[in-house]
Amino acid sequence: MRLFVAVFVALLFGSVFASQRIPENEGDMNSRITVIYITAIGFAVNSMNTVLPLYEMERNMFYRHKASLMYGQKAISLAFTLAEAPFIMLTSTIFCVIFYFLVGFTVGVGKFFLYWLFMTLGMTAFVFIGEAFSAVFRDSQTAQGFGAVLIGMSSIFCGILIRPQSIGRFWVWAYWVFPLHYILEGLIASQFNEDNTPIQPALGSPFYEFVLRNCQEPGIMPGLPLPEGCTGTAEEWVFVSFGGQFAYDHLLLDAVYLLGAVVFAKAVSFTALYKLNYLAK
């Protein structure tokens, strides 16, 4: 199912930009950011939901084997990790190879690798978070309910629907806690770093004000369309649009967080398998 979804989503969303591979204005940039957001959250949901019923079935089988002293939680935890790894990497690779070049992202080994890396880390984190939920809760339906809460909170406070600089002080903790922010920052900041593609500002937007302040052409009146030679770049648009919060310098922190989320999820799964047994009478 994951492989099928990877191919379908890559072709569906990638083909939208097949005829317009280079962004020209803020609308084009917003379209690309939205597609990155939709595909990232789509794979998060798919990765989590596909693992829940399978893990519940294997978990219940493990309870019986554990009672018979056949094997312990170390074996099943290691088995799930080793079994998931190739499927996650294959799914991420298939999606990135199709989607990345259809959309018209920068052709370069470094940027492609970073895009692939954060897609892979994101899928890995949500697969193992799904396993942790399935290990902690009684059945996959309950685990799916709590997973929906995680996905919902992540999508609201990841920095796309509400830009980081606009998140209220009371909710700023959610921006830093939930994992989708780190996936999207890795995808967006790595892709548009040092991207000098000219972007025409929309009248009255924050990017318009930024370009107006930095434009060297004399006699420009605020509130009027800027001349063709007075444009910003894609990198500057990302900087202004996200209030400087989505930065290339944060990529190492993003990767460390996602790896930490994977380790934490595996630790929760291991502990739950050791402590809990929902089939015990």
Buried (B, 14 or more C-beta within 10 A) or exposed (E): EBEEBBBEBBBBBBEEBEEEEEBEBBEBBBBBBEBBBBBBBEBBBBBBBBBBBBBBEBBEEBBEEBEEEEEEBEEBBEEBBEEBEEBBBEBBBBBBBBBBBBBBBBEEEEBBEBBBBBBBBBBBBBBBBBBBBBBBBEEBEBBBEEBEEBBEBBBBBBBBEBBBEEBEEEEEEBBEEBBBBBBBBBBBBBBBBEBEBBBBBBEEBBBBEBBBEEBEEEEBEEEEEBEEEBBBBBBBBBBBBBBEBBBBEBBEEBBEBBEEBBEBBBEBBBBBBBEBBEEEE
